[in-house]
Amino acid sequence: FFGVDPLGRSVFSRVLYGARVSLEVALLATAISVTIGVTIGMTAGFFRGWVDTVLSRLIDVLLAFPILLLAIGLASACSLVNGCLGGLIQPGKWLVMMVIAFVNWTYIARIIRGQVLSMREKEFVDASRSLGASNPRIIFRELLPNLVAPIIVYSTLIIPQNVLFEAALSFLGVGVQPPDASWGQMIADATEIFDTAWWYMLFPGAFLLITVLAFNLLGDGLQDALNPRSGRNK
């Protein structure tokens, strides 16, 4: 339906397969980064003091990491036959996923930390303490259920960002490796033949645009549904 690439492969089939790869990387990387970010954010916000200071400085350091250069450096250093760490690190889908999760947990950690700092002073937390509840019980039984709505909203807003990260890394050659298909890799392959085979770049680019837009609209809709106050403010 979408024509063929220079090797005679169906662009339609490769676009569909690229959607699976992009969504798999984005969803798994988001799940990992949200899990790490929520755990560290709740720990920093609840205990405060030196724990908050150490974790906040760690977040500041990781926010200074350029994610694209980090991925390119790892892929270049581990592009040999055996990779790095005995073959544990090699260019491909898992490297992209780990790099995205390594950097992106910092954003949600900051958001959750701010939420916990305000919630730990609420009456229900004082009531749990007066009943003898331990700190882990207060964190996971009292604070975490009240954080479900912002976690869901911010997760849906992180997913399109991760889709773009995966496409950018594949475009630069450090993401999904041939012969597997990826939208970013297809766009990169189409740059040399764009003047004669424009459809090879158009369809993966259009699907990338639609996917990112869909997740952004989903995030906005969930924010209005789970936080009616923000919807009224609009």
N, C-alpha and C positions, 0 to 999 in steps of 0.2 A: 504493500500500500504506500510506503514511503520511499520506494526506490531501493537501490543497492549501493553499497560502498565500492571503492576501487577493487576490492577482492571478490566482489560478487555476493557478499553477504547481505541479507535482508536488513535494512535499516529499521524497519518496524519491529522485528524480533529483537534486535540489539537495544532498541529504545526500551522495550518492555523489560528486558533482562537488566538494563541499567537502572530502571526504576526499583527493582528488587534490591540491587546492590546499594543504591543510595539510601533507600529507606532502612535497610538492615543496618548499615553503618550509622545512620543518624539516630535511629531508635536505641540501639545498643549503647552507643557513645553517650546519649542523653541519659539513659538509665544509670550508667556507671557514674557519670558526673553528678547527677542529682543525688544519688545515694551517698557519695563522698561529701558533696557540698552540704547536704542536710545534716549529716552526722557532725561534721566539723563546725558548721554554723551554730547548731544547737549547743554543742559543747562550749564554744567560745562565748556565746551570749548568756548561757546559764551560769557558768562558773566565774566569768569575768576575771579581774585581777591579772596575774601573770599568765594564766592560761589564755585569756583573751588577747593579751599583748603578743605572746609568741605566735599564736595562730593567725592573728591579723597581720603580723609582719611577714609570715609565710605566704599569705595570700597576696600581699603587696609584691613580694619577690616574683611569684609565679605570674602575676598580671603583667610583669615587665618582659616575659618571654614572648618573642615573636614566633607565633605558632607555625607560620609557613616556613621560615628559615629553620626552625627546629626540625620540622618534618623532612625538609630537603637535606639537612645535615645528617640526620639519622639514616635516611634512605641511601645517601651517597656513601656513608661509612659502612653500611651493611649490605651493599649491593653485590658483594662477592658471592661465590657459590654457597659457602657455608654460613653466610650472614654474620650476625654478632651474637655473642653469648651462646655459642654452640648451636647456632641456627634458631635461637629463640626469637630474635628480632630480624625480620626480613621485610623488604619493601612489599607492600600489598595492603589488603583490606584491614588486617588486624593492626598494622602499624598506624594507619590513618585513624582507626578507632581509638587506640591508646593515646595518640597525640592529642586528639580532640578532647577526650575525657580528662587528660592530664592538665589541660589549661582551663577548660570550661567550668569545672566544679567551683572555681573561685568566685564566679559571678553569683551563683545561687547561694553560696556560703555567706557572702556579704548580706544578701537579702534576708536569709533566715536568721542570721545573727541579729540584725536590727529588729526583726519581729520578736525574737525571744527576749531581747533586752527589755522590750516594753511589756511583754506578757508575764515575765517572771515577777513583776511587782503587783500583779492582779490578785484579787481576793481568793480565787480558787486555788492558786498556788500556796498562799498562806494557809488556807484551810487544809490542804494536803500535808503541809509540813506539821501543822498542829496535831494531825492524826498519826504522825510518826512515819509518813511515807519517805522512803529513801530517795536520793537524788536520781538514780536511774528510773525509778518508778514515776517520779514527777516529770522527767523529760519525755519518756515514751508513752505514759498513760494519760498525762494531763496536757503537756505542751504539743506533742506531735499531732494528736487529732485536730487541734486548732490550727495547724499549719497545712492541712491537706489542701485547702482551697488555693492558697498562694503557690504551693508546690506544683499543683496541676497546671495552673495558669502559666507559671514561668517555664515549666517543662515544655508546654506546647509552643512557647515563644523561642525556646532554645533549639527545638528540632529543625526549623527552617534554616537557622544559622549553621547548624551542623551539616545540613544538606549542601549548603553553599561551600562550606569548608571541604567536604569530601570532593565536590566537583572541582574546586580550585586545586587541591592536591593531586587529583587524577590528571587535571589539565597540565600540571607541571611535571608529571611523570613519576610521582612518588606514591600514587594511590593504587587503585586496582590495576594489575598488570595484564597485558595481553596474554591469551586471546579473550579473556573475560571482558565484558562490555561495561562501560561506565559513561555517564553523560559527559563528564569533564574530559575523559579520554577521547570520546567521539568528537567533541568540539575541537580538541587539539589536533586530531587527525584531519579534520575538515578545513583547517586554516590554509593549507597549501593548495586545496582544490576548490576553494569557495567560489571562485569566478566561473567555474564550469559545472560544479555540483553543489549548488547552494542548499539543496534539500538535506544534505548530509549534516550541515550545521544547524539548519532551521529547526528540525524536529526535536533533537535532544535539547536544544536551547529553549524551545517553547515548552516542553514538558518540565524542564527545570524551573522555568518561570511560574508555570501553573502550580507546581507542587509547593514551592515556597510561598506563593500567594495564598494557597489553600490553608496551609498551616498557620500563616499570620492571621487570616480571617477566623480560623478556629480558635486561636488564642484570644483574639479580641472578643469573640462571642462568649467564651468561657469566663473571661474576666467580667463581662457584663452580667452573666448568669450567676456567678459565684460571689460577686461583690456588687450588689445592687446599688450601693452608695456611689460607686464610680460611674455606673450607668446613669443615675440621676444627675450627676455633675455634668455629664456630657450634654 
